[in-house]
Amino acid sequence: MQAAAPRAARSSQLLQEYLAQDVVPREVSIARFMRGMVSFSCVAALLLSGPIGWKLSLCLAALTGALSLYYTLMLRALRQGGFHPAMQWVDSALTVSIPAVVFLADVYFNGAVYALTTPPAYAWGTLIVVCALRTNRHLAYFAAALAALEYLLLYLLVAQPRLPPDSPDTLELPMVFLRCVFLFSYGPLTATLGTLIMNKAGEALRAIREKDVMGKYFLHERLGVGGMAEVFRATYSPEGGFEKQVAIKRVLPAYADNEEFLALFRREAELGSLLNHPNIVQVLDLGRHQGTVFLALEYVDGLSLSTLLQRVRRLPPAAVAYIGAEMALALAYMHGRTGRRGEPLGLVHRDLNPPNILLSRIGEVKLSDFGVARAANQLALTRAQTVRGKAGYMAPEQAHGLALDGRADLFALGLTLYEALTGQPALHGENDAELMVASTQQDVPPPSHLVPGISPALDAIIAGLLRRDLAQRTRSAEVLGRQFLALPGAEAPYVHGQRQLIDALREATTQTATPVQPLQLTPDLALTEAAEALPAPHVNRR
């Protein structure tokens, strides 16, 4: 029972958030309905010119024609983003006042008895219901009270003085007052009906979410989807009302029984339990729900490096140096991680590329997705000659399916930083096989050849990361970090680079959102077949 209350409150809050987001489409629907109704009334008034008289017919046609124009302009304003909350109150007042204007026209042209007995006098109730469609009980009461007050004042000030002495009792003040009471009752009636509908919707939402939110996790929008998994923003909401934003990575149902893919998920969870560093996305939980497996991950409020590059094309050198320095810290921690007894684990990420580098709005840089990472002392976990990773971001030894150490991640980081500096990939090929061959044979020109102004020092750092010969490649992430810190002047990663990265993220998030990038989960078989097409390796080992 204690857990039910926070869940119910959370579901109600989500329903209110949805209704708040849906306010403009709802106003568009109401305005479209009212425009159709008054347009029909305009035509009807002209067609009934014989029974009601030409003068009244033309008067009503002019009134409803003006209202049709008003609702047309309102629709145009709403579709152009001109909504303001005050519009609901103004439009409700105008809507319920339409019968009052018709009443005055009826009194003027045909007398008080006619005005009190014609159908428009009974239209107030319908219009109060229309106002109540805005799911605001205060508006429902306001519209009902205004309609009842208008009807009473029109009777006392306009109709009653013009009634003949022999008018029926149904047109006397007591009966008119009773009509006013009935009009006002539409307010609480529609408000109560709206409340009941909202409560039922909340109960339905809670029932659905109980089946779909994985217990303590409330799913929000989907952040990414691939062939085998999808990622959602979620709220971690255990007992006691505590809440935290997380990311839920969930295996698609079609792959919930794929043991090899599930092993990657478990591997990511196992490594997440070992890695606790500010530049590494934390794994918080591994669970199973409704036949599928999910990971709860640290939520990074920002963009991936790949999405950022799609929107700004390339980054300033200092921003790239900052990303490189932060990634060097993450890799130094990961490569140096030891086991419980102090033995080196020899962890290698093996899938470092732009989609797996996450950038927060405040300039944090975090490495994610450790599903294909492995420890060098656990070779049995990886089949011999199986290539894992992403073509186009592999070290030569990785493309050949050879044994790896941390320098493979440094090569991948070099390819990634090169792309961030120049706005184009370092390696080129039409397919995975050509990209893997390119990593073993293709020469990469210095970044300054494509982007003038990059210093020789930064060129040298990138070149050191992209050496195909292991003996000549930058030997460790610690060395790489010191190289970035030694960059002088405008290319210094701290504080210039961090500030430039934040500015680039702000610029990118103000642009029209691009489609979410799919998760990069390349089947091992395809990469293995591509690797078999490679020429024999010539890799020196230290």
N, C-alpha and C positions, 0 to 999 in steps of 0.2 A: 504493500500500500504506500510505503514511503517513497518508493521509486516511481510509482504511478503518477504522483502529483507533478514532479518535475517534467516527466514525459508529456503529460497532458498540457502543461503550461507551454512547453516547447512546441508542441504541435499547434496549439492555438496561436502562438507567436508566428510560426511559419505560415499559417493560414492568413493572418493579418498582413504579413509581409507580401504574400501573393496578391491579396486583394488591393493593397496599396500600389503594387506594380501594375495591376490590371485596371486602374482607375480611368486612364485615357481611353482604352478600347471600350470600356463600359459607357463612358460619356458619349463616345462616337455612336454606339448602338442606340442610346436614348435619343440623341439628336436626329439620327436617321429615322427612328420610329416616329418622332414628333413631326419631322418634315413630311413624311408620308401621310400622316394623319391629317395635317392641316391642308396639304395639297388635295387630298381626297375631299375634305370639307369645302374647299374652294370650288371644286367642280360641282359638288352636290348643291351648294348654294345657288349656282347659276342654273342648274337643271331644275331647281324647285322655285324658280322665279314666279311661276304662275300661282301656286298655292300661297306663297309668303309675300308676294309683291316684289316688283322690280327694285324699288328703293332699298328695301331690306336685303334683297338678294345681292345687289351691288355693294352694299355696305359690308356684308359678311364676306363677300368675295375679296374685297380690298383688304379687310382685316386678315383673313387667312393667307392671302397672297403675300402680305408683308411678313407674316410669321414664317411662311415658307422661305422667304429670302433671309430672314434672321437665322433660321436653323441651317441654311446652306452656308452662310458666312461662319457660323459657329463650327460646322464640320470642317471647313477649310482651315480655321485657326487651330483646331485640335490636331489635324493631320500634319500641320507645320510646327507642332510642338509648342503651341501657345496656351497650354492649359495652366490655370491657376485655381487653387481650391475655392476661392471666392466665387468662381463661375458656377459652382454647384448651387450655392445659395441664391445667387441672382437669377439663374435659370429656373430654379424651383419656384421662386416668387412670381416670375413671369408666366410660367406654365399654369399654375393654379389660378392666375388672374385672368386667363383667357375667357372662361365662362362669365366673369364679371363684366367684361367689355361687351360680350354678346348679349347679356342681360340688359345692359343699358340701351343697346340698339333695339332690342325687342320692345322695351318700354316706350322708347321714343316713337317707333314706327307703328306698333300695334297695341300698345297699352299694357298696364300692369298685370292684368289677368293672363294675357297671352304670355308675358315674360315668365310668370310663376308656374306655368303649366307646360312649357315647351321642353323638348328633350335636352337642350343645352344646359338647362338648370340642373340636370342630374349628371352632368359630365364631370363635376368636381371630384367625385369618388375615384373615377378612373385615373384622373390626372394626379391625385394624391398617391395612388399606387405606383404610377410612373416615377414620381419623385423618390418613393421608397426603394426603387430598384438600385439606388446608389449605395445600399447597405449601410446607411448612416441613420440610426434611429432618431437622432436629433432633427435631421432634415424631414423625416416622416412626420414628427410632431409639429414642426414648423409649418409644413405645407398644409396639414389638417387644420391647425389653428387659424392660419391665414384664410383658408377657404371658408371656414365657419364664420369668421369675423366679417369677411367681405359679404357673404350672403345675408347676414343679419343687418349690417349697415345699409346694404342696398334695399332691403325690405323696408327698414325704418325711414330712410331718408328719401328714397325714390319711389318704391312701389306702393307702400301703404297710403301715402297721401293721395294717390291716384286711383285707389280701388273704389268701385261703386258701392253704394250702401247695401245692395243685395248680394254681395260677393259670398261665396260658400265658406263654411266654417274652416275648410281645409286651407284657406288662404289667410286666416286670422293669425295673430301673433303667437298664440300657444303652439299651433301646429308648425309654424315657421321656425320657432325656437327649437322644437323637437327635431326638425330637419337639420338645424345647425348642430345639435348634439350628435345626430347620426353622422354628419360630415366629419366632426372632430373625432368620432370613434374610429374612422379609417386610419388615423395616425397610430394609436396604440395597437390596432389590429394588424396593420402592415409591419410595424416595428416588431411585434411579437412573432409574426410569421417569419420575418427576416432573421430574428434571433434563433428561432427553431431550426431554420435551414442552416445557419452558421454552425449551430451546435452539432447538427447531424453531419455536416461537412467535416467539422473537427473530429468527430468520432470516427468517421470513415478514414480520415487522414491518419489518425492514430492507429487504427486497425491495419492500414496498409503499411505504415512505417514500422510497426511491430514486426512485420514479416520481411522488411527490406533493409532495415538500418543496421543489421548485424549487432543487435544488442545495444551497445553503448554508443554506436556511431550513427549519426544522422547525415545521410548523403545529401549533398547540394548539387551544383552543376558538374558536368563531366568535363575534366580538363584535357583528356587525351584518350585516344582509343587506337589500338593496333589489331593485328590479326589474332592475337592470343590473350590480350589483357586490356583493361581500361582503367583509367585513373579519375577519381572524383575528389573534389574538395568536400570535406566532411567536418562535422562538429563532434568532438569526443565529449559525451555528456553522461558521466556516471552518476551514481546517487549523490545527493547533497547539493545539486545545482551547479557544480563546477563544470566549466566548459573550456575547451581548447580546440583551436583549428588544427586539423591534420589532413593528410592526403591518404586516400584509400586506393590501393592498387589491387584490383580484383581480376582473377583469372576468369575469362569468358566461359560460360557453362560448357561450350563444346570441347574445351580443353581441360575441364575439371578432373578428368580421369587420365590425362597424359602424364605418366609418371616422370618422364624426363623433364617436362616443363615444370612440373611441381617441384622437382629437385632443385631447379634454378631458384624458385621462390624460397624454398627452405634454406638454400645456400645464402641468399640475400639476407634472410632473417638471422642466420647464424653469424654472418660477418657483421651485421648491424649490432649484434650483442657484444662484439669485440671492439667496434670502432666508436669512439666517443670524442669527437673533435669538432670545433666550430666551423670548419670548412668541409664537413662531411654530413650529408643528410642522414639523420638518425632513423633507424628502424625501431618502431615503438611496440609493435605487436604483430603476431602471426596467428591467424585463426581460420576456422572453417564455418561457413554459414550457408544454409540451403544448398548444399551440394557443391559449393565452390570455395576456393581458398582465397584469402585476402591478406594483404600487408597493410598495416597502419604506419605511415611514414611522417616525418617532420614536414609540415607545410611551409613552403617558401613563397611568400607573397611577392611575386614579381614575374620574370620571364626566364625561359631558357636562353642560353646564348644563341642557339639556332634561330629562335623566334626574333630575338633582338636584331640579329644580322639580317633577317628578312626585311625588317622595317627600316633599318638605318644603313644597311649595306656593309659598312665597315666602321671600325672604332678608331679613335685617336691613339697614337702609340703609347701614351702614358696609361690610358685605360686598359690597353692590351697588356702592358707590363704589370699593371695591378692585378689583372686576372691571373697572369702567369705566376706572380709572386704568391698569391693566395692558393693557387693550385699546387704550387711547390710545397707549401706548408701541409696541405692535405696528403700529398703523395709521400712526403717525408715521414709523416706520422704512420701512414698505411704501410709503407715498405718496411719501416722499422718496428712494426708491431710484433710483440713477442707473446708466447703462450703463457699458461699459468706457471710453468716452471722456468720461465725466462728464456726458452728456446726461440730462435727466430722463426717466424711463420712464413716469411718470404711471400707476402701477399702481393698479388698483381691484379690490377683492375681489369685489364684486357678489353675494355669497351669505352675508353675515354674519347668523347667526341662532343660537338657542340650541344646536341639535345640533352646530354647528361651533365652539363654544367649549368646550374641554376643560379640566377642573379636576383637578389631581393631589391625592393625599392630603396632600401637604405644602404645599398652597396655591398651587401654580403655576397660572397662567392662560395658555392657549395657543390661538391661532387656527389652525384647520385647514381643509382642503378648498379648494384653490385651483384646482379644475378649471374653473370658469367665470370666473376672474379674467382680466383682460386689461390690456395696456399701451395707453395712449391713443395712442401713436405707431405702433400696429400695428392700425389699424382694419380692415385687409383680412382679419384673422383672424375677424372677426365679421360675419355677414351683416347687411345693412341691415334695420332694422325687426324684428330678432330679439330677443326679450326673454329674458334668462337670469336665474335667481335663484329665490327662493322667495316665492310670493305671501303677503302678510301681513307681509313684512319688506323691502319695497321702498320706495325713495324715489320721489316723484311722477315725477321725470324718468326714472327707470329703468322705471317702469310704462308710460310713454309710448314707450319705446324710443329716447330721445334720448341725446345724447352725455353721458358721465358724467365726474365727477372724484371726488376723495376724499370730498367731502361726501355722496355717495350712501351710502358706508359708514358715515358718522357718523349719518345718518338711521336706517339699519338698526340701528346700535348703540343709538340712542335707543329704538327699539321693543323691542329685546331687554332693555335695562335696565329699561324700564317694566314689562315682564312679570315680571322678577325681583323688582321692588319690590312689585308689587301682587298677583301671583299670577294675573293674567289678561291675555290679549293686549290690546295697545293698539287694534288694528283688528279690526273684526267684519264677517263676511260668510259667506254660505252656501257660496260656491264661490270659485275663483280669480279669476273676473272681478269679483265683488263686493268681494273683498279688494283688488284692484288699484284699483278705483274708490275704495275707502275711503282708500287712501294719498294720493289726490289731492283728496279732498273732506271726509273725516270729521274732525271736531274731537276732539281727545283731551284729556280733563280732566286736570288736574295729579294726580300720584300721591297727594298728600296728601288729595285728595277721597275716595279709596278706602281709604287707610291713614292714619288720623290719627297725627300725631307726626312725619311727614316734614317736614324744615325747608324754609322758603322758598328757601334757597340750593340745595338739591338739586332742588327743584321747578323752579327756574330753569334748572339745567343740563340737565335732561331736556327742558324746553320749548324750550331753544335748539337741541337736537339735532333736534327734531321740527318745526321751521319748514318749511312747504312752500315758502316763498319762499327761494330760494338765497341771496339777498343778506342775509337776516336769520338764516339758519342759522349755527350755530357754524362758523367758517371753516376750522379745521384741527384735526388731532388734537393738535398741540402745545398749542394754546389749551385744548382740552378737558382735557388732562392737568394743566395749571396750575389749572384750575377745580376739579378733584377734590382736588388737593393743598391747596387753600385752604379746604376744608370744615373747620369747627372741631369740637372736642369729640367727642361720641359718634359722629358720622358720619365722622370722619377715617378715610381708607382704610388708613393705616399707623399703628399696628400693629393697631388694633382690628378693622378690616375683614378683614385676613388671618386673624386668630385666629378670628373669627366664621365665616369661610368654612370653615376646617379643621374647626371644631366641627360645622357643618352637614353636611359630607361624612362625618364620622365617624358622625353620627346616621343619615344616609341609607344608608350601607353596612352598618349593623347591622340594617336592616329587611329584610324578604323581598324578594328581587330581583324587579324588574319586568321584563317582556319587553324584550329589546333593541330599541331604536328602529331602524327601517329607515333606510337611507341616503336622504337627501333628494335625489333626482335627478329633477327634473321635466322631462318632455319639452319642448323648446323650442317645438314646434308648438302645444301647449296654451296656453302662456303668450303666444305671439304672437297666437293667436286671441282670447285675453282682452284683450290690449292693443288690438286693433283695435276693441273695443267701448267703449273709453274716450272720453270727450269730449275735445275739443281742449285741449291743455295751455295753461296760463297760468303759465309759469315764467320768472321774471326771472333773467338770467345776469349774473354779475359780470365 
